[in-house]
Amino acid sequence: MLLNTLKSPITLINLAELGIDTQEVQGCISKEYQNYEPDNYLLRQNKVSLLKSQFSRQELDGIDPNVWMGIYEGVIADSDLPALLPGVSDETLEKVSELRPTRYRLVSEFEIARDGDWSINRVPRKGFAQPQALITGPGVDYRIFAREFKELPDSMYDTNLNRILAHLSEQIGRKHESVQKIEAVVHHTIIRYEHGQISTNSPEGIHQDGADYILSALVIERNNIGGGTSIIYGSDRKTPIFECELQVGQGIMQPDLGTDLWHEVTPIHLLDESKPGYRASIGVDIKLVE
């Protein structure tokens, strides 16, 4: 059985249906793209993956796990790798040094309380970790470790973002009458295509985020790209039950933690190889506080 329990439907969000001007949202956000910060955690994770691919399972068992964590945490530099991993070829070391960021992001946090209507209060960001996140494959899920991301500039916290959070809160409130408070972490994200690299917003593959609810990839802009298809799976973690290449103004709201739902988004690719391409989106991790 693909779905044993489903505490809330999978909902396709459309900004136009909420009375929000998609072009206005895109215009306000796109002018701030230069303020997004590279996700160097993902960059270093990609370096670890490339390096690990050069070793057999037996060889990997003989390497101190602290080496991989040191690379991920930025403590071990590229220049340290020949001494720590003497079996890696110069060609691979060069490829590692040539890797570029594919994800850029900003983060903001909110406490939302039920007081007749929902009252939305922005709070200072904390270190972001997903201790209840899950992946289907072997290996380390680096999302369980705390990460620090640049905070969303005040200029980007506007009426439209407030209306999106209010809508999510109202939807959850109807389904959970006892919930009086919601904690939300908002991720403004850009995935940029880099030649020779996998550019995706779910490098962990099929996964759960470990949040009670998520707003998955509310798309703000698709520029010269194909792909970026959102796929939701049932309990077998391999049979798609929903699949959609979200267009601008569309996103998916779904329950996550403790459900039979798993999801991923496919990599993007360029439509015109001579031009850059990227996908900008907003994601929200939601925790219910009874």
Secondary structure as UniProt FT lines:
FT   STRAND          11..14
FT   HELIX           15..18
FT   HELIX           22..30
FT   TURN            31..32
FT   HELIX           33..35
FT   STRAND          37..38
FT   HELIX           40..52
FT   TURN            53..54
FT   HELIX           57..61
FT   HELIX           65..73
FT   HELIX           78..80
FT   HELIX           81..84
FT   TURN            86..87
FT   HELIX           90..98
FT   STRAND          103..114
FT   STRAND          118..123
FT   TURN            131..132
FT   STRAND          134..135
FT   HELIX           142..144
FT   HELIX           154..156
FT   HELIX           159..175
FT   TURN            177..178
FT   STRAND          181..192
FT   TURN            195..196
FT   TURN            203..204
FT   STRAND          207..208
FT   STRAND          213..223
FT   STRAND          225..227
FT   STRAND          230..233
FT   TURN            235..236
FT   STRAND          240..244
FT   TURN            248..249
FT   STRAND          250..255
FT   TURN            257..258
FT   STRAND          262..265
FT   STRAND          268..270
FT   TURN            273..274
FT   STRAND          278..289
//
